[in-house]
Structures are given as C-alpha cells and as structure tokens.
Amino acid sequence: MQALSDRTASFTDSVIRRMTRISNQYGAVNLSQGFPDFDPPKPILDRLSQVAYEDYHQYSITWGAQDFREALAKKQSHFMGRDIDPNGEIVVTCGSTEAMMTAMMTVLHSRWLMKLELAKYTASCFRPTR
C-alpha cells in the first residue's frame, strides 16, 4: 500500500471515535454520539416506512445532494444579496471538523499548513482554548 502524504502521517482518529472505543471498553454511557436507549417517536417511524419505498437508497455524493446544495444557495443568496452557485460555491461536509479543515486547506498554502501543525489542531477541536 502506498504511504499517505507526510501531511497526514501524524493524524489520529477523531475524539468521537476515541470516546466510543473507550466507552465500549469500560461499558460506560457514550455521551459523544447519539446512541439513544429509547425508540424513535412513532411519527418518525411512520414517515420512515413511507419514504423507504419512494426513491433511491444510497449516500449522497461527497459534496452534498444537488437539491440540498440548491436550497442552501437560494437561502444564502437571499441573505448575502448576491447569486450563489450551488455547484461552485457550496460544499456540504460531514461535521464541523471536516468543514474547518476544508476551509483551512482551501485558503492556506501547504507550507503554511505544516507550520500550523494540523494534526494537533484537529485533535484539539473539541477542547476549550485558553
């Protein structure tokens, strides 16, 4: 297997993934993820049973479903006072850490990224700063 780039060599797993592993190890209550110990409300289950037969069943594309990006672009166009292109100016991410890293990697040169020590930054995203 080809090695990953030097930039990712020191990345660790996410805080949420680590907390899940520790919770499982000690049989603790996992407060880092939404693991409910109750059934979903009946209206949600009823709607789920309806939509299960309506359309495709797969994850959306990595940068977000087209109709979702179009809705976001329409809303932000209204608030920002200019047209926003849903295909060129909207990206949907999987969580806040991915959003922050995507934004930083978009605007910073790679030589700057190394100086920021992104692995340490990423691991501390959920810690309060002093």
Secondary structure, 3 states (H helix, E strand, C coil): CCCCCHHHCCCCCCHHHHHHHHHHHHCCCCCCCCCCCCCCCHHHHHHHHHHCCCCCCCCCCCCCCHHHHHHHHHHHHHHHCCCCCCCCCCCCCCCHHHHHHHHHHHHCCHHHHHHHCHHHHHHCCCCCCC
